[in-house]
Amino acid sequence: MDENKPPRMYFIGKKEDLVQAKRMNVTLDGRDILIIYHQRTFYALDLQCYRE
């Protein structure tokens, strides 16, 4: 990662909507990301399989 560039931030929805849905798939910069809300914590997982 380039240290001179600030990290990118994305708006994917309101917190209340994400909590209610519990999980959501989004596409950011061509990458599929799974957002999960579990036990009062948000997790973001890249859905790309690196073994392929």
DRENDRENSE-946040 format. One record per residue (C-alpha): z, x, y; residue in three letters. Coordinates in pm, whole numbers, padded with zeros to 5 digits, always signed. Layout:
<rs>
ZXYALA/...
</rs>
This chain:
<rs>
+00000+00000+00000MET/-00087+00128+00346ASP/+00240+00200+00529GLU/+00078+00153+00870ASN/-00019-00210+00806LYS/+00240-00486+00842PRO/+00288-00706+00534PRO/+00082-01026+00530ARG/+00260-01357+00553MET/+00119-01689+00433TYR/+00225-02047+00487PHE/+00193-02235+00158ILE/+00400-02543+00234GLY/+00731-02677+00351LYS/+01040-02568+00163LYS/+01133-02928+00081GLU/+00792-02988-00078ASP/+00816-02670-00288LEU/+01169-02755-00403VAL/+01061-03105-00504GLN/+00751-02981-00690ALA/+00949-02701-00867LYS/+00622-02511-00925ARG/+00294-02474-00744MET/-00026-02277-00797ASN/-00188-02131-00486VAL/-00480-01897-00424THR/-00421-01620-00169LEU/-00697-01371-00089ASP/-00873-01467-00413GLY/-00561-01416-00630ARG/-00393-01700-00820ASP/-00020-01705-00754ILE/+00243-01925-00922LEU/+00537-02022-00699ILE/+00845-02137-00895ILE/+01172-02279-00765TYR/+01450-02230-01022HIS/+01828-02239-00972GLN/+01802-02235-00591ARG/+01571-01928-00590THR/+01197-01895-00526PHE/+00982-01669-00743TYR/+00616-01572-00696ALA/+00415-01450-00995LEU/+00063-01312-01003ASP/-00132-01508-01266LEU/-00379-01229-01338GLN/-00354-01091-01691CYS/-00365-00713-01661TYR/-00434-00660-02033ARG/-00784-00808-02001GLU/
</rs>
